[in-house]
Amino acid sequence: MRHRRLPALAILAVTLAGCGGAPPETSAPAPTPPAPQPATWTLVWSDEFDGAAGAPVDGTKWVADTGGGGWGNREREYYTPGIENAALDGAGHLVITARAERADAPRQCWYGVCRYTSARMETRGRFEATYGRFEARIRIPRGQGLWPAFWMLGSNIGEVGWPASGEIDVMENIGREPGIVHGTMHGPGYSGGGGIGGSYALATAAFADDYHVFAVEWTPGQVRWLVDDREYRRATLADLPAGGTWVFDRPFFLLLNVAVGGAWPGDPDSTTVFPQQMLVDYVRVYQQH
């Protein structure tokens, strides 16, 4: 904070008690110092997804996870690194496409031949940050069994595993809840179904009908979740269960993905139409200064 120098006060202290002298002059009150300015958010990293239609994502910012091992959730997709599942659309968007595959597709998942493919992009090894505002403008897919997400993992996950690494889910949606998104954090003692967080519901529309801005503002000892700049949940150290450990004072990296099936959303059914797409207009990270 810049400090203002106050003008010197000439104080005349003349005591003429019993001598009939004039009383001393009264000093003017000191000006009230200005209120401290709130910290401002400064952009430190972003991807605007500019590029030609069909181009892959920027490899200096993102890497693609691959495989069909279920990812701890009994998911049914195989994540590929190809542009058929993650590419730019030429209009400033990343498009993650979940597809139904032929029964004779060669890829193997935990349950046999994979019936679906999709993409999971992450900034691991490219970008990570401790604290900040993390936001993305996204139009999610729709349909039973679809599970789009924008989230974060502690960069030490390779050394300590999950949930000791910590996880912050900025936005998750499951297809059977078209008008609801969830924001959650997971750590030791509050993982899986015991995560700490909340939900945000639209009054009438489905999230797949339009773009929305999903964000967290993560500061020491606190995480706030917002949709279109409306806060709907915050969590602090006081929210931890007995024995829980706060693991959110270290670097995290970002992830974008569309899962298909799994223990939480359930499998696609006869009402689910493929392909389905998640369109990401931008991802931006700000820090306070």
C-alpha positions in Angstrom: 0.0 0.0 0.0 1.3 3.5 -0.8 1.1 5.7 2.4 0.0 9.3 2.3 2.2 11.8 4.2 0.0 13.9 6.4 0.8 17.7 6.8 2.6 18.6 10.0 0.3 20.1 12.7 1.4 23.3 14.3 0.2 22.8 17.9 0.4 25.8 20.2 0.3 24.7 23.7 0.1 27.9 25.8 -1.1 27.5 29.3 -2.3 30.8 30.7 -4.3 29.4 33.6 -5.2 32.2 36.1 -3.8 34.8 33.7 -6.9 35.5 31.7 -5.1 34.5 28.5 -6.8 33.2 25.3 -7.4 29.5 25.1 -5.1 27.5 22.9 -6.2 26.9 19.3 -7.8 23.5 18.5 -5.9 21.4 15.9 -7.9 20.2 12.9 -8.6 16.5 12.9 -6.2 14.4 10.9 -7.6 13.3 7.5 -8.9 9.7 7.4 -6.3 7.6 5.6 -7.7 5.9 2.4 -9.1 2.4 2.7 -6.8 -0.3 1.4 -7.5 -1.2 -2.2 -8.7 -4.8 -2.8 -6.3 -7.2 -4.4 -6.7 -7.4 -8.2 -6.7 -10.5 -10.3 -3.9 -10.6 -12.9 -4.0 -13.0 -15.8 -1.0 -15.4 -15.6 -1.9 -18.2 -18.0 -4.6 -18.9 -20.6 -5.6 -20.8 -23.7 -8.0 -19.1 -26.1 -8.0 -22.1 -28.4 -7.3 -20.1 -31.5 -6.2 -22.0 -34.6 -7.3 -23.8 -37.7 -10.3 -26.1 -37.7 -9.1 -29.7 -37.0 -5.8 -28.6 -35.5 -4.7 -30.4 -32.3 -4.5 -28.5 -29.0 -1.3 -26.6 -28.2 1.2 -29.2 -27.0 3.1 -26.6 -25.1 0.1 -26.2 -22.8 -1.7 -29.6 -22.8 -0.9 -33.3 -22.8 -3.4 -36.1 -23.5 -4.1 -38.9 -21.1 -4.7 -42.2 -22.8 -6.2 -45.6 -21.9 -9.3 -47.4 -20.9 -8.6 -48.7 -17.4 -11.7 -47.1 -15.8 -9.8 -44.3 -14.1 -10.9 -45.5 -10.7 -14.5 -44.9 -11.5 -15.4 -47.8 -13.7 -15.7 -45.4 -16.6 -16.3 -47.0 -20.1 -14.4 -44.7 -22.4 -11.0 -45.1 -23.9 -9.1 -41.7 -23.9 -7.2 -41.1 -27.1 -4.7 -38.5 -28.1 -6.2 -38.0 -31.6 -7.9 -35.1 -33.2 -11.1 -37.2 -33.7 -11.6 -36.8 -29.9 -9.9 -33.4 -29.2 -9.4 -30.6 -31.7 -9.9 -26.9 -32.4 -12.9 -25.9 -34.4 -11.4 -22.9 -36.1 -13.8 -20.5 -34.2 -11.8 -20.2 -31.0 -13.0 -23.4 -29.2 -11.6 -26.7 -28.1 -14.0 -29.5 -28.9 -13.8 -32.7 -26.9 -15.9 -35.3 -28.6 -17.2 -38.5 -27.0 -18.0 -41.2 -29.6 -19.6 -44.5 -29.7 -17.3 -47.0 -31.4 -18.0 -50.2 -33.5 -18.2 -53.5 -31.6 -15.1 -54.6 -33.4 -13.0 -51.6 -32.4 -9.5 -52.7 -31.4 -9.1 -50.7 -28.2 -9.4 -52.6 -24.9 -11.0 -51.3 -21.8 -11.2 -52.8 -18.3 -14.5 -54.5 -19.3 -13.4 -55.7 -22.7 -13.6 -54.1 -26.1 -14.2 -50.3 -25.6 -17.6 -49.1 -26.8 -16.7 -45.4 -26.5 -13.8 -43.0 -27.0 -13.2 -39.5 -25.7 -10.4 -37.2 -24.5 -8.8 -36.1 -21.3 -6.5 -33.1 -21.6 -4.3 -31.9 -18.7 -1.5 -29.3 -18.1 0.6 -31.7 -16.0 4.3 -30.9 -16.7 3.2 -27.7 -18.7 1.5 -25.5 -16.1 0.7 -25.6 -12.5 -0.2 -23.0 -9.9 -0.8 -22.5 -6.2 -3.8 -20.3 -5.5 -5.7 -18.1 -7.9 -8.9 -17.8 -9.9 -9.3 -20.7 -12.3 -12.1 -20.3 -14.9 -13.3 -21.8 -18.1 -16.2 -20.8 -20.4 -17.8 -24.1 -21.5 -20.9 -25.6 -23.2 -21.2 -29.1 -21.9 -22.6 -32.1 -23.7 -25.9 -33.8 -22.8 -27.2 -37.3 -22.3 -27.5 -40.1 -19.8 -24.0 -41.5 -19.0 -22.1 -38.4 -20.0 -19.7 -36.9 -17.4 -18.0 -33.7 -18.5 -15.6 -32.0 -16.0 -13.2 -29.1 -15.5 -11.0 -29.9 -12.5 -7.6 -29.8 -10.8 -5.2 -32.3 -9.2 -2.2 -31.8 -6.9 1.0 -32.0 -9.0 2.5 -34.4 -6.5 0.0 -37.1 -7.2 2.7 -39.3 -8.7 4.6 -39.3 -5.4 1.8 -39.4 -2.8 -1.2 -40.8 -4.8 -4.8 -39.8 -4.5 -6.5 -38.4 -2.4 -3.3 -37.3 -0.6 -2.5 -35.1 -3.6 -5.8 -33.2 -3.3 -8.4 -32.6 -6.0 -10.6 -29.5 -6.8 -13.5 -30.1 -9.1 -14.4 -26.8 -10.6 -17.3 -28.2 -12.5 -18.8 -31.7 -13.0 -22.1 -32.6 -14.5 -23.8 -36.0 -14.9 -26.2 -36.4 -17.8 -29.2 -37.3 -15.8 -29.0 -33.9 -14.1 -29.0 -31.5 -17.1 -29.6 -28.4 -15.1 -27.2 -29.1 -12.2 -23.4 -28.8 -11.9 -21.3 -29.8 -8.9 -18.1 -28.3 -7.3 -16.2 -30.4 -4.8 -12.8 -30.8 -3.2 -11.3 -34.1 -2.1 -8.4 -34.9 0.3 -7.4 -37.3 3.0 -10.5 -38.1 5.1 -13.0 -36.5 2.7 -12.7 -38.2 -0.7 -15.1 -39.8 -3.1 -18.7 -39.5 -1.9 -17.4 -37.8 1.2 -16.0 -34.8 -0.7 -16.7 -31.2 0.5 -18.6 -29.1 -1.9 -22.0 -28.1 -3.3 -24.3 -27.9 -6.4 -25.6 -25.1 -8.6 -28.9 -25.4 -10.4 -30.4 -23.5 -13.3 -34.0 -22.4 -12.9 -35.2 -23.9 -16.1 -32.6 -24.4 -18.8 -30.1 -27.2 -19.3 -26.3 -26.4 -19.1 -25.9 -27.9 -22.5 -28.1 -25.2 -24.0 -25.5 -22.4 -23.8 -22.0 -21.5 -22.5 -21.4 -20.8 -18.9 -18.3 -19.6 -16.9 -17.3 -22.1 -14.2 -14.7 -20.9 -11.7 -13.0 -21.4 -8.4 -11.2 -18.7 -6.4 -8.6 -20.5 -4.3 -6.8 -18.6 -1.6 -4.9 -19.7 1.5 -7.4 -21.7 3.7 -10.4 -21.2 1.4 -12.0 -22.3 -1.9 -15.0 -20.6 -3.5 -17.1 -22.0 -6.3 -18.9 -19.8 -8.8 -21.1 -20.1 -11.9 -21.3 -17.0 -14.1 -19.7 -15.1 -11.2 -22.4 -16.2 -8.7 -20.8 -17.9 -5.7 -22.7 -21.0 -4.6 -20.3 -22.6 -2.1 -17.2 -21.9 -0.2 -15.1 -24.3 1.9 -12.5 -23.5 4.6 -10.4 -25.3 7.1 -13.4 -25.3 9.4 -15.3 -27.6 7.0 -12.8 -30.4 7.3 -14.0 -33.5 9.1 -12.3 -34.8 12.2 -8.9 -36.2 11.1 -9.1 -34.6 7.6 -6.0 -32.9 6.2 -5.9 -29.6 4.3 -3.8 -30.3 1.2 -4.4 -27.1 -0.8 -1.2 -25.1 -0.2 0.8 -26.6 -3.1 0.8 -26.5 -6.9 -2.1 -28.0 -8.9 -2.5 -28.7 -12.6 -5.7 -28.4 -14.7 -7.8 -31.1 -16.5 -10.6 -31.1 -19.0 -12.4 -34.3 -20.0 -15.6 -36.0 -21.0 -16.0 -39.4 -19.3 -18.6 -41.9 -20.5 -20.3 -44.1 -17.9 -18.9 -44.8 -14.5 -20.1 -45.5 -11.0 -21.6 -42.0 -10.5 -23.4 -41.1 -13.8 -24.2 -44.7 -14.8 -24.0 -46.0 -18.3 -25.5 -44.5 -21.5 -28.8 -45.9 -22.5 -31.2 -45.9 -25.5 -31.8 -42.2 -25.0 -28.2 -41.2 -25.3 -27.2 -39.8 -28.7 -23.6 -39.9 -29.9 -21.4 -38.2 -30.8 -21.5 -35.6 -27.9 -19.3 -32.6 -27.6 -18.0 -30.3 -24.9 -17.0 -26.9 -26.3 -14.4 -24.9 -24.4 -14.2 -21.2 -25.3 -11.2 -20.5 -23.0 -9.4 -21.5 -19.9 -7.8 -18.6 -17.8 -5.9 -18.5 -14.6 -5.5 -15.3 -12.6 -3.5 -14.6 -9.4 -3.9 -11.8 -6.9 -1.4 -8.9 -6.7 
